Amino acid sequence: VKARFQEEMQSICGTEELEKIRVAYLGKKGLITDLMKNLKDLNADAKREAGQQINQLKQQVSEFIAAKSSELEAALAQARLQQDTRYDISLPAKPVTGTLHPITIVQRELEDIFRSMGFAVEDFKEVVTEYDNFEAVNIPKYHPARDMQDTYYLDNGQVLKTHTSAAQNTILRKYGAPCRAIFPGRCFRNEAIDASHENTFFQMEGIMVGEDISISNLIYFMKTMLSEVFQKDITVRLRPGFFPFVEPGFELDIQCHVCGGTGCPTCKQGGWIELCPCGMIHPNVLTMAGIDSEKYTGFAFGLGLTRLAMMKFGIRDIRVFNSGNLKSLEQFTIQ
Ligand code: PHE
């Protein structure tokens, strides 16, 4: 029986065939079962001996069939895999290496904070029209404020966005009033580069428009957001500042997050750090975006994301951000 079994097993190539063989040997009317039945004709000694042998055979046959069965299944799975042209999602993935850029870390953190306060997060182009960058935010042609911005002009008459305010018009039109939105983005200005100046940097603009929006709302949102970022209560103050697209306009300072205002190298002993230009959106800007400036008011701020990342991580040289130097960039992780 054993020899016959081994011979038959040689030619097996499918699970159905295997099942037939299993029944033929181990089934109720199978060969091995038959052998067992025949035991009763033997005397006690022969019975014991033959019984042992049959049991051994039975076990070997079972093991053989089980092994063959998993072999066949594996071959089947392999064949299925080769037919499948999509990804095999069961394969273990390579471990993820790399880290987020420090600006991305700060940007995402701010996005989360503002989203939780009901602000929409918007993206905008880097190449923009002169209209969006200037006219739409109340900087007419030949206005001296254009010189302040060291603009890169392109051959096609467009410009590299010099500030995220270039998206104000588009976003105000998209949402109408009331609205709350932030729009982070990369900005460009033709500046000489040194440890504290870059020609390519990130800002995050925020706007809130509604029927009774006032400077107190602006202060509240800035204070809440900055306290989250620095994980402590932050004191702010406003000084007058000029930007054609806000009236009144301010420079928002924070009390130094390192020394708490007593004076240290971070705040150059002054106790305050200039952080964020802001103000009440100029009625002309609302009107140009199709919003009734008699009915609605709003605030806008232009937070320097690059600056904020430097402060948060204690980065002293702005050139690190665009250097592509992994040794520097890999050090920053989400806290
Ligand atoms: N767009 C201004 C700048 O980059 C900053 C700003 C934004 C000021 C919003 C006021 C309100 O210089």
Residues whose N, C-alpha, C, O or C-beta is under 5 A from the ligand:
A	BS01	LIG	T162 H163 S165 F243 V246 P277 C278 G279 A300 F301 G302
